[in-house]
């Protein structure tokens, strides 16, 4: 009996230990589930706590104002926390998401792929400002309100649970709990997105009872703009902004421009740029082909027409004044003419270098290069003409001095020949040799058989004053009318003989909407 009692006591002890272990395991499982649920709801509880804190702060401000403000009534001082939560409907919306087991990582098109096509994302853009278009870095900076709208059938809610509201406004932080397209700008260099506690970049989130979601953000984007500067400064540039999904193909998410009257596809505020004018703005849509599939892409296209006033004031007018100054220097017959022409050439060279410093290094010739190059050539040829005129003037003076010396020696030679009859023949031969030498300088000898004789005889050419006057007048007229015809051709014809390169993504005939330019 003693052994039987000992056996029964051991069995009871083992049974008690087994029951305690089972309870411990169950408690661990329950605690683990509770911790998991608590981790899932941490973000939601934080949002609710923030809104409760805001409500308490508002309540304290109202209570304080009741004490300090005169004429404060008791009815006006009553604050209802539910009225504070009414803007975001925090508790009801979060409980609604938990009740339907909403997964923000799942695309709505994947719920029932057999009966449903891709998610249609309707996009509208409001451009508030364009801060600058740079041809040096070939980019432009714009401020815009970017709006997306799509249908998520999982978010259909009962109006009775949300105060019979057909649309509820949610806090911007709720975007992290909802599915939204992974939109990005393919040609963006830098951007500023909505940030917490920011007063310049915020977002808006609204949900309708049928599941339509509106997500709006204020963005600052620096986008690249490839430019063709062949016609600078008479050029027009087309800059675009691409909108595309990064991970969803066109079979999953398809972008469309909004076509309703409430939200237009593209809207422009009144924008003023220092160097450009917005000629027109429109939107297009395309399919982008990648190795990973086809992606839906939208484009906002801006056509900028350059304002050439700055180039006229800083380059065209000064270079034209330099050319006219070079002509004036040709009429000034003084010893400092060469120094003046050298200074003029240095001035036009300085204009060329200062212009190229603010322009991108391209391998083709721009229209401004043509104008400045022609001005430089005219100034250079004016310097060459000045050298020729100076040579002709010096040669004519030298010839006149020789003729004066000959005329002065002739009477003396005649007297000497009369006094010395025996040496008369030699004196006459000497005078004839001098006379022949002077006559050969009047013109180039005929019948020269070699080029060396021809070049040697150029130095013996005699220039008259009338010939110099005709050469000077004709060359001046050639410079004047040549530059005048070039200016007419440059400003009237040259901008129209070059064809503008058309961007295949911004073909005007394929535009779906044209924005009104103010």
ZIBELQUI-V926809 format. One record per residue. N is the residue number from 1. RES is the residue in one letter. SS is DSSP state (helix for helix, strand for strand, loop for the rest). OMEGA is omega in radians with two decimals (none if undefined). NEAR is the number of other ideal C-beta (glycine too) atoms within 12 Angstrom. Layout:
BEGIN
[[N/RES/SS/OMEGA/NEAR] [N/RES/SS/OMEGA/NEAR]]
END
This chain:
BEGIN
[[1/X/loop/3.12/7] [2/X/helix/3.14/8] [3/X/helix/3.14/9] [4/X/helix/3.12/10] [5/X/helix/3.10/11] [6/X/helix/3.13/12] [7/X/helix/-3.13/13] [8/X/helix/3.12/14] [9/X/helix/3.11/14] [10/X/helix/3.12/14] [11/X/helix/3.12/14] [12/X/helix/3.12/14] [13/X/helix/3.12/14] [14/X/helix/3.12/14] [15/X/helix/3.13/14] [16/X/helix/3.12/14] [17/X/helix/3.13/14] [18/X/helix/-3.14/14] [19/X/helix/3.12/14] [20/X/helix/3.11/14] [21/X/helix/3.12/14] [22/X/helix/3.13/14] [23/X/helix/3.12/14] [24/X/helix/3.12/14] [25/X/helix/3.12/14] [26/X/helix/3.12/14] [27/X/helix/3.10/14] [28/X/helix/3.13/14] [29/X/helix/3.14/14] [30/X/helix/3.13/14] [31/X/helix/3.12/14] [32/X/helix/3.10/14] [33/X/helix/3.14/14] [34/X/helix/3.12/14] [35/X/helix/3.12/14] [36/X/helix/3.11/13] [37/X/helix/3.13/15] [38/X/helix/3.10/15] [39/X/helix/-3.14/14] [40/X/helix/-3.08/19] [41/X/loop/-3.12/20] [42/X/helix/-3.12/14] [43/X/helix/-3.14/19] [44/X/helix/3.13/29] [45/X/helix/3.11/19] [46/X/helix/3.13/20] [47/X/helix/3.14/29] [48/X/helix/3.14/28] [49/X/helix/3.12/17] [50/X/helix/3.14/22] [51/X/helix/3.07/30] [52/X/helix/3.10/21] [53/X/helix/3.09/16] [54/X/helix/3.13/22] [55/X/helix/3.11/25] [56/X/helix/3.12/17] [57/X/helix/3.09/17] [58/X/helix/3.13/22] [59/X/helix/3.12/21] [60/X/helix/3.11/16] [61/X/helix/3.12/18] [62/X/helix/3.11/26] [63/X/helix/3.11/19] [64/X/helix/3.13/15] [65/X/helix/3.11/18] [66/X/helix/-3.11/20] [67/X/helix/-3.01/12] [68/X/helix/-3.08/12] [69/X/loop/3.10/14] [70/X/loop/3.09/8] [71/X/loop/3.14/10] [72/X/loop/-3.10/16] [73/X/loop/-3.12/12] [74/X/loop/3.14/11] [75/X/loop/3.12/10] [76/X/loop/-3.07/13] [77/X/loop/-3.14/21] [78/X/loop/-3.13/15] [79/X/loop/3.11/24] [80/X/loop/3.14/14] [81/X/helix/3.14/21] [82/X/helix/3.09/18] [83/X/helix/3.09/16] [84/X/helix/3.14/25] [85/X/helix/-3.03/29] [86/X/loop/-3.12/21] [87/X/loop/-3.08/23] [88/X/loop/-3.08/32] [89/X/loop/-2.97/33] [90/X/helix/-3.03/34] [91/X/helix/-3.09/24] [92/X/helix/-3.08/26] [93/X/helix/3.13/37] [94/X/helix/3.07/29] [95/X/helix/3.08/19] [96/X/helix/3.10/28] [97/X/helix/3.11/31] [98/X/helix/-3.10/18] [99/X/helix/-3.13/15] [100/X/loop/-3.13/21] [101/X/loop/-3.08/12] [102/X/loop/3.09/29] [103/X/loop/-3.08/18] [104/X/loop/3.12/21] [105/X/loop/-3.08/14] [106/X/loop/3.12/20] [107/X/loop/3.14/31] [108/X/helix/-3.14/34] [109/X/helix/-3.13/30] [110/X/helix/-3.13/22] [111/X/loop/3.12/22] [112/X/loop/-3.03/13] [113/X/loop/-3.11/15] [114/X/loop/-3.06/8] [115/X/loop/-3.06/8] [116/X/loop/3.11/19] [117/X/loop/3.14/17] [118/X/loop/3.08/26] [119/X/strand/3.13/38] [120/X/strand/3.13/27] [121/X/strand/-3.13/41] [122/X/strand/-2.98/32] [123/X/strand/2.98/45] [124/X/strand/-3.07/35] [125/X/strand/3.04/43] [126/X/strand/-3.13/28] [127/X/strand/-3.11/39] [128/X/strand/-3.10/21] [129/X/strand/2.97/24] [130/X/strand/-2.96/36] [131/X/strand/-3.12/23] [132/X/strand/3.04/24] [133/X/strand/-3.04/35] [134/X/strand/3.05/27] [135/X/loop/3.10/31] [136/X/loop/3.10/20] [137/X/loop/3.13/20] [138/X/loop/3.05/23] [139/X/strand/3.10/28] [140/X/strand/-3.05/41] [141/X/strand/-3.12/29] [142/X/strand/3.04/41] [143/X/strand/-3.06/27] [144/X/strand/2.96/40] [145/X/strand/-3.08/32] [146/X/strand/-3.07/43] [147/X/strand/3.08/36] [148/X/strand/3.10/41] [149/X/strand/3.14/33] [150/X/strand/-3.12/38] [151/X/strand/3.05/28] [152/X/loop/-3.06/37] [153/X/helix/-3.13/26] [154/X/helix/-3.05/30] [155/X/helix/3.03/36] [156/X/loop/-3.09/22] [157/X/loop/3.12/33] [158/X/loop/-3.10/18] [159/X/helix/-3.09/18] [160/X/helix/-3.13/11] [161/X/helix/3.14/18] [162/X/helix/3.06/28] [163/X/loop/3.14/20] [164/X/loop/3.11/12] [165/X/loop/3.09/22] [166/X/loop/3.09/19] [167/X/strand/3.12/22] [168/X/strand/3.12/32] [169/X/strand/-3.09/25] [170/X/strand/3.07/39] [171/X/loop/-3.07/32] [172/X/helix/3.13/29] [173/X/helix/3.12/27] [174/X/helix/3.08/35] [175/X/helix/3.12/27] [176/X/helix/-3.13/22] [177/X/helix/-3.12/33] [178/X/loop/3.03/34] [179/X/loop/3.04/34] [180/X/loop/-3.07/35] [181/X/loop/3.09/39] [182/X/loop/-3.06/21] [183/X/strand/3.01/34] [184/X/strand/3.14/25] [185/X/loop/-3.05/31] [186/X/loop/-3.08/25] [187/X/loop/3.11/30] [188/X/strand/3.08/30] [189/X/strand/3.11/20] [190/X/strand/-3.14/18] [191/X/strand/3.04/26] [192/X/strand/-3.11/20] [193/X/loop/3.10/24] [194/X/loop/-3.14/27] [195/X/loop/3.13/18] [196/X/loop/3.14/14] [197/X/loop/3.10/11] [198/X/loop/3.12/16] [199/X/loop/-3.11/9] [200/X/loop/-3.10/17] [201/X/loop/-3.14/24] [202/X/loop/-3.13/22] [203/X/strand/-3.10/30] [204/X/strand/-3.11/25] [205/X/strand/3.12/33] [206/X/strand/-3.11/32] [207/X/strand/3.09/40] [208/X/strand/-3.05/25] [209/X/loop/3.14/24] [210/X/loop/3.08/18] [211/X/loop/3.09/26] [212/X/strand/-3.09/27] [213/X/strand/3.04/40] [214/X/strand/-3.13/36] [215/X/strand/-3.09/33] [216/X/strand/-3.14/30] [217/X/strand/3.00/34] [218/X/strand/-3.02/30] [219/X/strand/2.95/37] [220/X/strand/-3.01/30] [221/X/strand/2.96/40] [222/X/strand/-3.06/28] [223/X/strand/3.11/37] [224/X/strand/3.14/24] [225/X/loop/3.14/37] [226/X/loop/-3.02/22] [227/X/loop/3.00/33] [228/X/loop/-3.04/26] [229/X/loop/-3.13/31] [230/X/loop/-3.09/26] [231/X/loop/3.11/31] [232/X/loop/0.17/36] [233/X/loop/3.14/36] [234/X/loop/-3.00/30] [235/X/loop/2.99/31] [236/X/strand/-3.07/31] [237/X/strand/3.07/38] [238/X/strand/3.13/36] [239/X/strand/-3.06/41] [240/X/strand/3.06/38] [241/X/strand/-3.11/43] [242/X/strand/3.11/35] [243/X/strand/-3.00/45] [244/X/strand/3.01/34] [245/X/strand/-3.08/38] [246/X/loop/-3.04/23] [247/X/loop/-3.08/17] [248/X/loop/3.10/32] [249/X/loop/-3.11/27] [250/X/loop/3.08/29] [251/X/loop/-3.14/21] [252/X/loop/-3.13/32] [253/X/strand/-3.13/38] [254/X/strand/-3.09/30] [255/X/strand/3.06/43] [256/X/strand/3.05/29] [257/X/strand/3.12/36] [258/X/loop/-3.05/31] [259/X/loop/3.14/19] [260/X/loop/-3.08/16] [261/X/loop/-3.12/9] [262/X/loop/3.13/13] [263/X/loop/3.12/24] [264/X/loop/-3.10/27] [265/X/loop/-3.10/36] [266/X/strand/3.10/38] [267/X/strand/-3.13/30] [268/X/strand/2.96/32] [269/X/loop/3.12/22] [270/X/loop/-3.02/14] [271/X/loop/3.08/30] [272/X/loop/3.13/17] [273/X/loop/-3.11/27] [274/X/loop/-3.04/16] [275/X/loop/-3.05/28] [276/X/strand/2.97/32] [277/X/strand/3.12/24] [278/X/strand/-3.10/37] [279/X/strand/3.08/25] [280/X/strand/3.12/24] [281/X/strand/-3.10/39] [282/X/strand/-3.07/35] [283/X/strand/3.08/40] [284/X/strand/3.11/33] [285/X/strand/-3.11/34] [286/X/strand/2.99/29] [287/X/strand/3.13/21] [288/X/strand/-3.08/26] [289/X/strand/3.08/13] [290/X/strand/3.09/17] [291/X/loop/-3.14/8] [292/X/loop/3.11/15] [293/X/strand/3.11/18] [294/X/strand/-3.09/21] [295/X/strand/3.11/33] [296/X/strand/-3.09/35] [297/X/strand/3.06/37] [298/X/strand/3.12/45] [299/X/strand/2.92/41] [300/X/strand/-3.03/48] [301/X/strand/3.08/42] [302/X/strand/3.07/38] [303/X/strand/-3.12/31] [304/X/strand/3.05/33] [305/X/strand/-3.04/25] [306/X/strand/3.00/32] [307/X/loop/-3.01/22] [308/X/loop/-3.11/26] [309/X/helix/-3.14/16] [310/X/helix/-3.14/21] [311/X/helix/3.09/30] [312/X/helix/-3.08/19] [313/X/helix/-3.02/15] [314/X/helix/-3.04/19] [315/X/helix/-2.99/33] [316/X/helix/-3.14/29] [317/X/helix/3.09/19] [318/X/helix/3.13/25] [319/X/helix/3.07/39] [320/X/helix/3.10/28] [321/X/helix/3.10/20] [322/X/helix/3.12/36] [323/X/helix/3.14/38] [324/X/helix/3.11/26] [325/X/helix/3.10/25] [326/X/helix/3.09/39] [327/X/helix/3.13/34] [328/X/helix/-3.14/21] [329/X/helix/3.14/30] [330/X/helix/-3.13/36] [331/X/helix/-3.14/22] [332/X/loop/-3.10/18] [333/X/loop/3.08/15] [334/X/loop/-3.06/15] [335/X/loop/-3.10/11] [336/X/loop/-3.11/13] [337/X/helix/-3.13/25] [338/X/helix/3.10/21] [339/X/helix/3.10/16] [340/X/helix/-3.14/27] [341/X/helix/3.09/34] [342/X/helix/3.10/21] [343/X/helix/3.13/20] [344/X/helix/3.11/34] [345/X/helix/3.08/30] [346/X/helix/3.12/20] [347/X/helix/3.14/26] [348/X/helix/3.07/36] [349/X/helix/3.09/22] [350/X/helix/3.08/20] [351/X/helix/3.12/33] [352/X/helix/-3.10/28] [353/X/helix/3.13/16] [354/X/helix/3.09/18] [355/X/helix/-3.10/28] [356/X/helix/3.13/21] [357/X/helix/-3.11/12] [358/X/loop/3.14/21] [359/X/loop/3.10/28] [360/X/loop/-3.13/20] [361/X/loop/3.13/13] [362/X/loop/-3.05/19] [363/X/loop/3.14/9] [364/X/loop/-3.09/18] [365/X/loop/3.10/19] [366/X/loop/-3.13/31] [367/X/helix/3.11/33] [368/X/helix/3.07/38] [369/X/helix/3.14/28] [370/X/helix/-3.10/29] [371/X/helix/-3.14/40] [372/X/helix/3.09/37] [373/X/helix/3.11/24] [374/X/helix/3.09/31] [375/X/helix/3.12/41] [376/X/helix/3.14/29] [377/X/helix/3.14/24] [378/X/helix/3.11/38] [379/X/helix/3.13/40] [380/X/helix/3.11/25] [381/X/helix/3.05/26] [382/X/helix/3.08/40] [383/X/helix/3.10/30] [384/X/helix/3.13/21] [385/X/helix/3.10/30] [386/X/helix/3.10/36] [387/X/helix/3.13/19] [388/X/helix/3.14/21] [389/X/helix/3.13/33] [390/X/helix/3.11/24] [391/X/helix/3.13/20] [392/X/helix/-3.14/28] [393/X/helix/3.13/26] [394/X/helix/3.14/17] [395/X/helix/3.13/25] [396/X/helix/3.11/26] [397/X/helix/3.12/18] [398/X/helix/3.14/20] [399/X/helix/3.11/27] [400/X/helix/3.10/20] [401/X/helix/3.11/15] [402/X/helix/3.12/23] [403/X/helix/3.10/22] [404/X/helix/3.10/14] [405/X/helix/3.12/15] [406/X/helix/3.13/25] [407/X/helix/3.11/18] [408/X/helix/-3.13/12] [409/X/helix/-3.04/20] [410/X/helix/3.13/22] [411/X/helix/3.14/13] [412/X/helix/3.12/17] [413/X/helix/3.13/26] [414/X/helix/3.11/16] [415/X/helix/3.14/13] [416/X/helix/3.13/20] [417/X/helix/3.12/21] [418/X/helix/-3.14/14] [419/X/helix/-3.12/13] [420/X/loop/-3.11/15] [421/X/loop/-3.09/12] [422/X/loop/-3.11/10] [423/X/loop/-3.11/15] [424/X/helix/-3.11/18] [425/X/helix/-3.12/13] [426/X/helix/3.12/16] [427/X/helix/3.13/24] [428/X/helix/3.11/20] [429/X/helix/3.12/15] [430/X/helix/3.12/21] [431/X/helix/3.10/24] [432/X/helix/3.14/17] [433/X/helix/3.10/16] [434/X/helix/3.14/22] [435/X/helix/3.10/21] [436/X/helix/-3.13/16] [437/X/helix/3.13/18] [438/X/helix/3.14/26] [439/X/helix/-3.14/18] [440/X/helix/3.11/22] [441/X/loop/-3.11/27] [442/X/loop/-3.12/21] [443/X/loop/3.11/17] [444/X/loop/-3.11/18] [445/X/loop/-3.14/19] [446/X/loop/3.03/10] [447/X/loop/3.09/9] [448/X/loop/-3.04/17] [449/X/loop/-3.08/9] [450/X/loop/3.11/11] [451/X/helix/3.12/10] [452/X/helix/3.08/10] [453/X/helix/-3.13/17] [454/X/helix/3.11/17] [455/X/helix/3.10/13] [456/X/helix/-3.11/15] [457/X/helix/3.12/21] [458/X/helix/-3.14/20] [459/X/loop/-3.12/17] [460/X/loop/-3.12/25] [461/X/loop/3.11/23] [462/X/loop/-3.14/27] [463/X/loop/3.10/30] [464/X/loop/-3.13/19] [465/X/helix/3.12/17] [466/X/helix/3.11/12] [467/X/helix/3.11/21] [468/X/helix/-3.14/26] [469/X/helix/3.11/18] [470/X/helix/-3.14/16] [471/X/helix/-3.13/23] [472/X/helix/-3.12/27] [473/X/helix/-3.12/18] [474/X/helix/3.12/17] [475/X/helix/3.10/26] [476/X/helix/3.10/27] [477/X/helix/3.11/16] [478/X/helix/3.10/19] [479/X/helix/-3.06/33] [480/X/helix/-3.11/22] [481/X/helix/3.08/16] [482/X/helix/3.11/23] [483/X/helix/3.10/29] [484/X/helix/3.11/19] [485/X/helix/3.10/16] [486/X/helix/3.12/24] [487/X/helix/3.09/24] [488/X/helix/3.11/13] [489/X/helix/-3.05/19] [490/X/helix/-3.05/29] [491/X/helix/-3.08/21] [492/X/helix/-3.01/13] [493/X/helix/-3.01/15] [494/X/helix/3.13/26] [495/X/helix/-3.07/25] [496/X/helix/-3.11/14] [497/X/loop/3.11/15] [498/X/loop/3.11/21] [499/X/loop/3.14/10] [500/X/loop/3.12/23] [501/X/loop/-3.10/18] [502/X/loop/3.09/16] [503/X/loop/-3.12/26] [504/X/helix/3.12/16] [505/X/helix/-3.09/30] [506/X/helix/3.07/35] [507/X/loop/-3.03/20] [508/X/helix/-3.13/22] [509/X/helix/3.14/11] [510/X/helix/-3.09/19] [511/X/loop/3.12/26] [512/X/loop/-3.12/27] [513/X/strand/3.07/30] [514/X/strand/3.12/26] [515/X/loop/3.09/29] [516/X/loop/-3.12/18] [517/X/loop/-3.12/24] [518/X/loop/none/13]]
END
